[in-house]
């Protein structure tokens, strides 16, 4: 999946330049993860996740952070690993962009039907 996002030819392979871009992308994520892993545990707990997501400009409730932890804590130890942290952040950003396309008044609220919601979620590439 990561290779296909970096492939400009659409064939699922990458050339040397694209590999360099992919390498930088992964290193940037590693540095971000390490920065917010304040206790150097190798994983992100809910407080660290909240600090990271808030610093990215999102204002979400503590209840929503609990939801994120349940979704992305695969091991059940109340922490998120590096790959799940990337998935979480990319999903938040991608869904936020899709929401903003519908929020033309920039009020933070939209009115859509159930089918429009399903279309919004399922047509969003992650």
MINU-193708 format. One record per atom (N, C-alpha, C): x, y, z; residue in one letter. Coordinates in steps of 0.02 Angstrom, whole numbers, plus 50000, padded with zeros to 5 digits. Atoms other than C-alpha are relative to their C-alpha. Layout:
XYZA
...
This chain:
500414994050000X
500005000050000X
500435006350000X
499564994249998X
501415012050041X
500345001049933X
499674999550064X
502315008049879X
499525002949948X
500484997550050X
500735011349778X
499875007450008X
500104992949990X
500565028549857X
500595004049975X
499414996550024X
502325033049804X
500144998849926X
499905001650070X
502225025449630X
499655005149956X
500304995150045X
501965038849499X
499764996949936X
500215003350062X
501775026649357X
499364996050007X
500625003649989X
500275018149436X
500064992549993X
499925007250011X
501035000949412X
500194996350064X
499855003449937X
501394997349596X
500744999050012X
499285000449988X
503284998549576X
500265007150006X
499704993449993X
504435012849618X
500715000049972X
499324999450024X
506025019249540X
500445002650057X
499534998049947X
507565025149635X
499805006750031X
500214993549973X
506935043049653X
499394999250045X
500595001249960X
505255037149716X
500184996350065X
499775003549940X
506155025449837X
500295005150050X
499714994849957X
507125040449905X
499455004250033X
500564996249972X
505485049949929X
499644995850054X
500315004549952X
504735034850017X
500424999550063X
499545000549943X
506265033250129X
499945006350044X
500074993749963X
506115051650178X
499335000350036X
500675000149971X
504245049650209X
499994995750064X
499985004549942X
504545034950327X
500435003050055X
499574996949950X
505985043950415X
499665005850035X
500384994549970X
504895059250441X
499494997450051X
500485003049953X
503565048250521X
500354997250061X
499635002749943X
504865039650630X
500215005650048X
499814994449958X
505505056350692X
499415002950037X
500614997549968X
503735062250728X
499804995350057X
500195004949950X
503355046150821X
500465000450061X
499514999749945X
504955047150924X
499915006450042X
500104993749965X
504605065350967X
499424999650050X
500585000449956X
502895061451040X
500014994050047X
499905005649954X
503455045151123X
500445002650057X
499634996449948X
503965055451275X
500364995550049X
499685004549953X
504375040651386X
500474994949967X
499555004450038X
505395032051249X
499834992650008X
500225007049991X
504365016151269X
499974996249935X
500075003350065X
504295012751083X
499284999549978X
500714999750018X
502415015551082X
499715006550027X
500344993749982X
501185029851103X
499404998350044X
500595000949958X
499965030351248X
499485005449984X
500544995450017X
498345040251249X
500215007350010X
499794993149988X
499115055951325X
500485002349946X
499534998250053X
500525055751197X
499645000849934X
500394999450062X
499285052851056X
499625006649999X
500384993749996X
498225067451116X
500455005949988X
499524994650011X
499755078651122X
500185000649926X
499805000050070X
500265073550946X
499435002749956X
500564998150043X
498545075250866X
499815007350010X
500154993049986X
498215091850953X
500525004649968X
499474995850030X
499895098650893X
499935000249924X
500125000050072X
499365093950716X
499425004649981X
500534995250012X
497925106250736X
499294997450008X
500665002949990X
496475094750780X
499785001050072X
500284998949934X
495345098750926X
499464994750012X
500445005749990X
494555082350979X
499884998750074X
500195001249930X
493705076651139X
500404994250029X
499685005849968X
494505064951267X
499644993449983X
500395006050019X
493095052651224X
500234997449932X
499795002150066X
493665052551043X
500704996950002X
499335003149994X
495475049051094X
499944992950028X
500115006849976X
494825034051190X
499784995449943X
500225003850058X
493965028351031X
500594998349955X
499405001250041X
495585030350934X
500444994550031X
499595005149966X
496515020051064X
499694993049991X
500325006650010X
495235005951053X
500094997649929X
499955001850070X
495335006250864X
500724997849981X
499325001150024X
497235006650845X
500464996350049X
499615003949951X
497854997451002X
499864992649987X
500125007050020X
497974980150924X
500184995050054X
499775004749949X
498884972051070X
499595000450064X
500414999449940X
497654978251201X
500395002350061X
499604997749943X
499004986251309X
499985007550010X
500124992849993X
498355004151298X
500555004349970X
499504996250038X
499715009551176X
499924998649926X
500025000750073X
499905011850989X
500714999449974X
499345001050030X
501385005450889X
500115005049943X
499804995450052X
502305015250755X
499554999649938X
500405000750061X
501355008050606X
499275001950011X
500684998149984X
499675010350692X
499935007550011X
499994992749992X
500145028250737X
499955003449932X
500034997250068X
500445031950553X
499294999149972X
500685001350025X
498785023750506X
499495004650031X
500464995649963X
497865033650639X
500055007149974X
499904993150022X
498615050350587X
499775001049928X
500194999450070X
498365047350401X
499244999649993X
500725000750003X
496565041850429X
499665006550024X
500294993849975X
496165057350534X
500075005549948X
499884994750050X
496945068750403X
499574998949938X
500385001650061X
496095059950256X
499255001250010X
500714999049986X
494375059850336X
499845007450013X
500094992849988X
494595077950391X
499955003849934X
500024996850066X
494955083250212X
499334998549966X
500655001950030X
493405073650152X
499445003950034X
500514996249963X
492365082150288X
500015007349979X
499934992950018X
493045099350244X
499725001549931X
500304999050066X
492495097050063X
499255001150005X
500724999349989X
490705095650128X
499835006150043X
500114994449953X
490895109450260X
500195006649966X
499844994150040X
490835123950138X
499975006450040X
500044993949958X
490385136550275X
500555000150053X
499465000749950X
491865130550383X
499745000850071X
500314999649934X
490705128950533X
500184994150045X
499865006149962X
491315111850586X
499404995350004X
500605004150002X
489605104550548X
499784999149928X
500295001350066X
488845096350396X
499354996250009X
500625003950000X
487145089150356X
500024995749937X
499985004750056X
487205073650248X
499554994050016X
500415006149991X
486145058250222X
500464994250019X
499625006049983X
486675041150279X
500414997649940X
499645002350060X
487125036250101X
500575004749982X
499454995250013X
488155052250078X
500574998850049X
499495001749951X
489065047850239X
500394993849980X
499675006250021X
489415030250179X
500445001249939X
499604998350059X
490005037050012X
500625003950019X
499434996149976X
491125049550101X
500544995550029X
499525004549968X
491945035850204X
500314995249950X
499755005350044X
492085022550070X
500355002549938X
499654997350058X
492665034049931X
500645003650019X
499394996749976X
494045041250039X
500574995149997X
499415004350005X
495735033949994X
500455001150060X
499554999749942X
496815029950145X
500644996549984X
